[in-house]
Amino acid sequence: MSKSTKSFKACMKCKALVKPEEEKCPICSSTEFTFEWSGMVLVLDPEKSEVAKMLNIKIPGRYALKIGV
């Protein structure tokens, strides 16, 4: 994803990607977001996913790989 993509914003605390109209992160309850992110990973089963383990993701969802691009 490029910086100009506004389809999602990333939580500054857990990197979860949410719709722009969301006011609170459904994963960690943070209210700090950024549109400056790149890369996306979808985690369906964190317990079986090696990628989720590497990224320390414990809850299924859509996450940015990098924020503050």
Biopython code that builds the backbone (N, CA, C, O; Angstrom):
import numpy as np
from Bio.PDB.StructureBuilder import StructureBuilder

atoms = [
    (1, "MET", "N", (0.840, -1.176, 0.000)),
    (1, "MET", "CA", (0.000, 0.000, 0.000)),
    (1, "MET", "C", (0.885, 1.238, 0.000)),
    (1, "MET", "O", (1.938, 1.268, 0.637)),
    (2, "SER", "N", (0.456, 2.220, -0.698)),
    (2, "SER", "CA", (1.215, 3.461, -0.724)),
    (2, "SER", "C", (0.682, 4.431, 0.323)),
    (2, "SER", "O", (-0.385, 4.222, 0.901)),
    (3, "LYS", "N", (1.440, 5.488, 0.553)),
    (3, "LYS", "CA", (1.035, 6.494, 1.525)),
    (3, "LYS", "C", (-0.298, 7.135, 1.156)),
    (3, "LYS", "O", (-1.043, 7.570, 2.034)),
    (4, "SER", "N", (-0.600, 7.194, -0.134)),
    (4, "SER", "CA", (-1.811, 7.879, -0.565)),
    (4, "SER", "C", (-3.064, 7.018, -0.434)),
    (4, "SER", "O", (-4.170, 7.529, -0.608)),
    (5, "THR", "N", (-2.927, 5.746, -0.136)),
    (5, "THR", "CA", (-4.082, 4.877, 0.001)),
    (5, "THR", "C", (-4.807, 5.190, 1.304)),
    (5, "THR", "O", (-4.220, 5.118, 2.383)),
    (6, "LYS", "N", (-6.083, 5.537, 1.195)),
    (6, "LYS", "CA", (-6.857, 5.929, 2.369)),
    (6, "LYS", "C", (-7.914, 4.882, 2.726)),
    (6, "LYS", "O", (-8.816, 5.178, 3.510)),
    (7, "SER", "N", (-7.832, 3.674, 2.179)),
    (7, "SER", "CA", (-8.813, 2.635, 2.460)),
    (7, "SER", "C", (-8.772, 2.188, 3.910)),
    (7, "SER", "O", (-9.795, 1.797, 4.472)),
    (8, "PHE", "N", (-7.600, 2.245, 4.514)),
    (8, "PHE", "CA", (-7.425, 1.832, 5.900)),
    (8, "PHE", "C", (-6.470, 2.794, 6.595)),
    (8, "PHE", "O", (-5.650, 3.454, 5.957)),
    (9, "LYS", "N", (-6.597, 2.856, 7.906)),
    (9, "LYS", "CA", (-5.601, 3.552, 8.718)),
    (9, "LYS", "C", (-5.043, 2.525, 9.687)),
    (9, "LYS", "O", (-5.718, 1.554, 10.030)),
    (10, "ALA", "N", (-3.808, 2.740, 10.127)),
    (10, "ALA", "CA", (-3.121, 1.780, 10.995)),
    (10, "ALA", "C", (-3.075, 2.286, 12.426)),
    (10, "ALA", "O", (-2.810, 3.462, 12.680)),
    (11, "CYS", "N", (-3.335, 1.383, 13.351)),
    (11, "CYS", "CA", (-3.212, 1.701, 14.770)),
    (11, "CYS", "C", (-1.732, 1.880, 15.087)),
    (11, "CYS", "O", (-0.905, 1.051, 14.708)),
    (12, "MET", "N", (-1.406, 2.955, 15.777)),
    (12, "MET", "CA", (-0.012, 3.242, 16.118)),
    (12, "MET", "C", (0.532, 2.277, 17.183)),
    (12, "MET", "O", (1.746, 2.114, 17.303)),
    (13, "LYS", "N", (-0.342, 1.649, 17.941)),
    (13, "LYS", "CA", (0.087, 0.764, 19.022)),
    (13, "LYS", "C", (0.279, -0.684, 18.549)),
    (13, "LYS", "O", (1.317, -1.291, 18.814)),
    (14, "CYS", "N", (-0.732, -1.243, 17.842)),
    (14, "CYS", "CA", (-0.661, -2.668, 17.479)),
    (14, "CYS", "C", (-0.567, -2.918, 15.975)),
    (14, "CYS", "O", (-0.438, -4.068, 15.553)),
    (15, "LYS", "N", (-0.630, -1.862, 15.157)),
    (15, "LYS", "CA", (-0.540, -1.926, 13.698)),
    (15, "LYS", "C", (-1.768, -2.528, 13.021)),
    (15, "LYS", "O", (-1.723, -2.823, 11.827)),
    (16, "ALA", "N", (-2.856, -2.717, 13.752)),
    (16, "ALA", "CA", (-4.089, -3.220, 13.137)),
    (16, "ALA", "C", (-4.582, -2.209, 12.113)),
    (16, "ALA", "O", (-4.501, -1.000, 12.335)),
    (17, "LEU", "N", (-5.093, -2.704, 10.994)),
    (17, "LEU", "CA", (-5.648, -1.832, 9.965)),
    (17, "LEU", "C", (-7.157, -1.774, 10.130)),
    (17, "LEU", "O", (-7.825, -2.804, 10.221)),
    (18, "VAL", "N", (-7.685, -0.560, 10.169)),
    (18, "VAL", "CA", (-9.116, -0.358, 10.361)),
    (18, "VAL", "C", (-9.629, 0.649, 9.338)),
    (18, "VAL", "O", (-8.846, 1.368, 8.718)),
    (19, "LYS", "N", (-10.942, 0.695, 9.166)),
    (19, "LYS", "CA", (-11.547, 1.661, 8.254)),
    (19, "LYS", "C", (-11.356, 3.072, 8.813)),
    (19, "LYS", "O", (-11.294, 3.253, 10.029)),
    (20, "PRO", "N", (-11.264, 4.064, 7.938)),
    (20, "PRO", "CA", (-11.007, 5.443, 8.383)),
    (20, "PRO", "C", (-12.023, 5.985, 9.385)),
    (20, "PRO", "O", (-11.682, 6.835, 10.209)),
    (21, "GLU", "N", (-13.255, 5.510, 9.326)),
    (21, "GLU", "CA", (-14.276, 6.033, 10.236)),
    (21, "GLU", "C", (-14.198, 5.461, 11.658)),
    (21, "GLU", "O", (-14.855, 5.973, 12.564)),
    (22, "GLU", "N", (-13.402, 4.407, 11.858)),
    (22, "GLU", "CA", (-13.238, 3.832, 13.200)),
    (22, "GLU", "C", (-12.549, 4.843, 14.113)),
    (22, "GLU", "O", (-11.590, 5.502, 13.709)),
    (23, "GLU", "N", (-13.040, 4.961, 15.340)),
    (23, "GLU", "CA", (-12.446, 5.893, 16.302)),
    (23, "GLU", "C", (-11.585, 5.192, 17.339)),
    (23, "GLU", "O", (-10.732, 5.816, 17.970)),
    (24, "LYS", "N", (-11.812, 3.879, 17.516)),
    (24, "LYS", "CA", (-11.063, 3.112, 18.506)),
    (24, "LYS", "C", (-10.640, 1.782, 17.889)),
    (24, "LYS", "O", (-11.430, 1.135, 17.203)),
    (25, "CYS", "N", (-9.404, 1.379, 18.131)),
    (25, "CYS", "CA", (-8.893, 0.124, 17.590)),
    (25, "CYS", "C", (-9.636, -1.058, 18.223)),
    (25, "CYS", "O", (-9.727, -1.141, 19.448)),
    (26, "PRO", "N", (-10.167, -1.966, 17.405)),
    (26, "PRO", "CA", (-10.875, -3.130, 17.943)),
    (26, "PRO", "C", (-9.939, -4.160, 18.581)),
    (26, "PRO", "O", (-10.395, -5.050, 19.299)),
    (27, "ILE", "N", (-8.649, -4.044, 18.326)),
    (27, "ILE", "CA", (-7.681, -5.000, 18.865)),
    (27, "ILE", "C", (-7.140, -4.541, 20.219)),
    (27, "ILE", "O", (-7.124, -5.317, 21.175)),
    (28, "CYS", "N", (-6.699, -3.291, 20.304)),
    (28, "CYS", "CA", (-6.031, -2.825, 21.534)),
    (28, "CYS", "C", (-6.704, -1.622, 22.199)),
    (28, "CYS", "O", (-6.250, -1.163, 23.246)),
    (29, "SER", "N", (-7.767, -1.116, 21.608)),
    (29, "SER", "CA", (-8.544, 0.027, 22.128)),
    (29, "SER", "C", (-7.828, 1.376, 22.042)),
    (29, "SER", "O", (-8.302, 2.355, 22.620)),
    (30, "SER", "N", (-6.708, 1.449, 21.340)),
    (30, "SER", "CA", (-6.007, 2.720, 21.159)),
    (30, "SER", "C", (-6.843, 3.661, 20.291)),
    (30, "SER", "O", (-7.693, 3.215, 19.519)),
    (31, "THR", "N", (-6.598, 4.941, 20.422)),
    (31, "THR", "CA", (-7.276, 5.933, 19.587)),
    (31, "THR", "C", (-6.281, 6.698, 18.711)),
    (31, "THR", "O", (-6.633, 7.711, 18.107)),
    (32, "GLU", "N", (-5.042, 6.214, 18.643)),
    (32, "GLU", "CA", (-4.010, 6.857, 17.828)),
    (32, "GLU", "C", (-3.795, 6.064, 16.543)),
    (32, "GLU", "O", (-3.448, 4.883, 16.581)),
    (33, "PHE", "N", (-4.006, 6.734, 15.390)),
    (33, "PHE", "CA", (-3.912, 6.088, 14.088)),
    (33, "PHE", "C", (-3.055, 6.912, 13.133)),
    (33, "PHE", "O", (-2.785, 8.089, 13.372)),
    (34, "THR", "N", (-2.633, 6.266, 12.045)),
    (34, "THR", "CA", (-1.907, 6.949, 10.986)),
    (34, "THR", "C", (-2.317, 6.374, 9.633)),
    (34, "THR", "O", (-2.659, 5.197, 9.519)),
    (35, "PHE", "N", (-2.278, 7.227, 8.612)),
    (35, "PHE", "CA", (-2.484, 6.773, 7.240)),
    (35, "PHE", "C", (-1.137, 6.470, 6.583)),
    (35, "PHE", "O", (-1.090, 6.046, 5.429)),
    (36, "GLU", "N", (-0.066, 6.683, 7.300)),
    (36, "GLU", "CA", (1.293, 6.452, 6.798)),
    (36, "GLU", "C", (1.729, 5.036, 7.157)),
    (36, "GLU", "O", (2.332, 4.818, 8.208)),
    (37, "TRP", "N", (1.424, 4.073, 6.287)),
    (37, "TRP", "CA", (1.793, 2.687, 6.532)),
    (37, "TRP", "C", (2.063, 1.999, 5.202)),
    (37, "TRP", "O", (1.681, 2.496, 4.143)),
    (38, "SER", "N", (2.730, 0.843, 5.273)),
    (38, "SER", "CA", (2.978, 0.056, 4.064)),
    (38, "SER", "C", (2.972, -1.424, 4.406)),
    (38, "SER", "O", (3.250, -1.816, 5.540)),
    (39, "GLY", "N", (2.655, -2.230, 3.419)),
    (39, "GLY", "CA", (2.601, -3.675, 3.586)),
    (39, "GLY", "C", (1.413, -4.099, 4.419)),
    (39, "GLY", "O", (1.029, -3.414, 5.367)),
    (40, "MET", "N", (0.830, -5.237, 4.059)),
    (40, "MET", "CA", (-0.339, -5.728, 4.776)),
    (40, "MET", "C", (-0.230, -7.235, 4.955)),
    (40, "MET", "O", (0.203, -7.952, 4.053)),
    (41, "VAL", "N", (-0.630, -7.701, 6.130)),
    (41, "VAL", "CA", (-0.687, -9.135, 6.380)),
    (41, "VAL", "C", (-2.056, -9.435, 6.985)),
    (41, "VAL", "O", (-2.529, -8.716, 7.865)),
    (42, "LEU", "N", (-2.688, -10.509, 6.500)),
    (42, "LEU", "CA", (-3.955, -10.972, 7.052)),
    (42, "LEU", "C", (-3.671, -12.207, 7.887)),
    (42, "LEU", "O", (-3.103, -13.180, 7.391)),
    (43, "VAL", "N", (-4.059, -12.172, 9.136)),
    (43, "VAL", "CA", (-3.830, -13.300, 10.035)),
    (43, "VAL", "C", (-5.179, -13.927, 10.352)),
    (43, "VAL", "O", (-6.051, -13.289, 10.944)),
    (44, "LEU", "N", (-5.341, -15.190, 9.948)),
    (44, "LEU", "CA", (-6.593, -15.900, 10.191)),
    (44, "LEU", "C", (-6.520, -16.770, 11.435)),
    (44, "LEU", "O", (-7.479, -16.850, 12.202)),
    (45, "ASP", "N", (-5.375, -17.423, 11.633)),
    (45, "ASP", "CA", (-5.200, -18.317, 12.782)),
    (45, "ASP", "C", (-3.832, -18.061, 13.404)),
    (45, "ASP", "O", (-2.852, -18.708, 13.033)),
    (46, "PRO", "N", (-3.756, -17.126, 14.343)),
    (46, "PRO", "CA", (-2.463, -16.735, 14.918)),
    (46, "PRO", "C", (-1.694, -17.884, 15.567)),
    (46, "PRO", "O", (-0.463, -17.873, 15.571)),
    (47, "GLU", "N", (-2.395, -18.866, 16.109)),
    (47, "GLU", "CA", (-1.721, -19.976, 16.781)),
    (47, "GLU", "C", (-0.971, -20.876, 15.805)),
    (47, "GLU", "O", (0.036, -21.485, 16.168)),
    (48, "LYS", "N", (-1.459, -20.962, 14.561)),
    (48, "LYS", "CA", (-0.826, -21.825, 13.562)),
    (48, "LYS", "C", (0.073, -21.054, 12.595)),
    (48, "LYS", "O", (0.814, -21.660, 11.822)),
    (49, "SER", "N", (0.012, -19.734, 12.634)),
    (49, "SER", "CA", (0.751, -18.907, 11.682)),
    (49, "SER", "C", (2.152, -18.570, 12.177)),
    (49, "SER", "O", (2.322, -17.972, 13.240)),
    (50, "GLU", "N", (3.144, -18.959, 11.396)),
    (50, "GLU", "CA", (4.530, -18.615, 11.731)),
    (50, "GLU", "C", (4.761, -17.112, 11.576)),
    (50, "GLU", "O", (5.519, -16.515, 12.340)),
    (51, "VAL", "N", (4.111, -16.509, 10.593)),
    (51, "VAL", "CA", (4.236, -15.063, 10.385)),
    (51, "VAL", "C", (3.663, -14.319, 11.596)),
    (51, "VAL", "O", (4.271, -13.369, 12.090)),
    (52, "ALA", "N", (2.504, -14.750, 12.067)),
    (52, "ALA", "CA", (1.895, -14.114, 13.245)),
    (52, "ALA", "C", (2.812, -14.232, 14.458)),
    (52, "ALA", "O", (2.930, -13.291, 15.243)),
    (53, "LYS", "N", (3.450, -15.365, 14.611)),
    (53, "LYS", "CA", (4.374, -15.553, 15.737)),
    (53, "LYS", "C", (5.569, -14.614, 15.617)),
    (53, "LYS", "O", (5.999, -14.027, 16.609)),
    (54, "MET", "N", (6.110, -14.468, 14.401)),
    (54, "MET", "CA", (7.246, -13.571, 14.176)),
    (54, "MET", "C", (6.878, -12.119, 14.471)),
    (54, "MET", "O", (7.704, -11.353, 14.967)),
    (55, "LEU", "N", (5.633, -11.745, 14.164)),
    (55, "LEU", "CA", (5.177, -10.367, 14.349)),
    (55, "LEU", "C", (4.490, -10.156, 15.700)),
    (55, "LEU", "O", (4.015, -9.061, 16.002)),
    (56, "ASN", "N", (4.444, -11.208, 16.500)),
    (56, "ASN", "CA", (3.818, -11.157, 17.831)),
    (56, "ASN", "C", (2.336, -10.770, 17.757)),
    (56, "ASN", "O", (1.848, -9.980, 18.565)),
    (57, "ILE", "N", (1.632, -11.341, 16.770)),
    (57, "ILE", "CA", (0.201, -11.095, 16.593)),
    (57, "ILE", "C", (-0.557, -12.256, 17.219)),
    (57, "ILE", "O", (-0.313, -13.416, 16.888)),
    (58, "LYS", "N", (-1.474, -11.943, 18.119)),
    (58, "LYS", "CA", (-2.212, -12.974, 18.835)),
    (58, "LYS", "C", (-3.706, -12.987, 18.515)),
    (58, "LYS", "O", (-4.416, -13.916, 18.899)),
    (59, "ILE", "N", (-4.182, -11.960, 17.812)),
    (59, "ILE", "CA", (-5.601, -11.837, 17.483)),
    (59, "ILE", "C", (-5.752, -11.780, 15.961)),
    (59, "ILE", "O", (-5.053, -11.010, 15.303)),
    (60, "PRO", "N", (-6.664, -12.594, 15.390)),
    (60, "PRO", "CA", (-6.873, -12.561, 13.940)),
    (60, "PRO", "C", (-7.248, -11.156, 13.465)),
    (60, "PRO", "O", (-7.937, -10.412, 14.163)),
    (61, "GLY", "N", (-6.783, -10.812, 12.271)),
    (61, "GLY", "CA", (-7.123, -9.510, 11.709)),
    (61, "GLY", "C", (-6.186, -9.096, 10.602)),
    (61, "GLY", "O", (-5.364, -9.884, 10.135)),
    (62, "ARG", "N", (-6.319, -7.844, 10.184)),
    (62, "ARG", "CA", (-5.524, -7.244, 9.110)),
    (62, "ARG", "C", (-4.550, -6.279, 9.771)),
    (62, "ARG", "O", (-4.953, -5.433, 10.569)),
    (63, "TYR", "N", (-3.255, -6.407, 9.438)),
    (63, "TYR", "CA", (-2.225, -5.604, 10.089)),
    (63, "TYR", "C", (-1.280, -4.981, 9.070)),
    (63, "TYR", "O", (-1.027, -5.554, 8.010)),
    (64, "ALA", "N", (-0.762, -3.805, 9.401)),
    (64, "ALA", "CA", (0.278, -3.157, 8.600)),
    (64, "ALA", "C", (1.621, -3.764, 8.984)),
    (64, "ALA", "O", (1.851, -4.086, 10.149)),
    (65, "LEU", "N", (2.501, -3.918, 8.012)),
    (65, "LEU", "CA", (3.842, -4.416, 8.304)),
    (65, "LEU", "C", (4.744, -3.301, 8.810)),
    (65, "LEU", "O", (5.632, -3.528, 9.632)),
    (66, "LYS", "N", (4.503, -2.084, 8.306)),
    (66, "LYS", "CA", (5.343, -0.954, 8.695)),
    (66, "LYS", "C", (4.463, 0.287, 8.814)),
    (66, "LYS", "O", (3.631, 0.547, 7.944)),
    (67, "ILE", "N", (4.643, 1.049, 9.883)),
    (67, "ILE", "CA", (3.906, 2.300, 10.025)),
    (67, "ILE", "C", (4.883, 3.462, 10.084)),
    (67, "ILE", "O", (6.054, 3.299, 10.428)),
    (68, "GLY", "N", (4.371, 4.647, 9.739)),
    (68, "GLY", "CA", (5.227, 5.830, 9.721)),
    (68, "GLY", "C", (6.203, 5.825, 8.575)),
    (68, "GLY", "O", (7.367, 6.190, 8.738)),
    (69, "VAL", "N", (5.729, 5.410, 7.402)),
    (69, "VAL", "CA", (6.569, 5.274, 6.218)),
    (69, "VAL", "C", (7.153, 6.601, 5.818)),
    (69, "VAL", "O", (7.892, 6.680, 4.837)),
]
sb = StructureBuilder()
sb.init_structure("model")
sb.init_model(0)
sb.init_chain("A")
sb.init_seg("    ")
for serial, (resi, resn, name, xyz) in enumerate(atoms, 1):
    if name == "N":
        sb.init_residue(resn, " ", resi, " ")
    sb.init_atom(name, np.array(xyz, "f"), 0.0, 1.0, " ", f" {name:<3s}", serial, name[0])
structure = sb.get_structure()
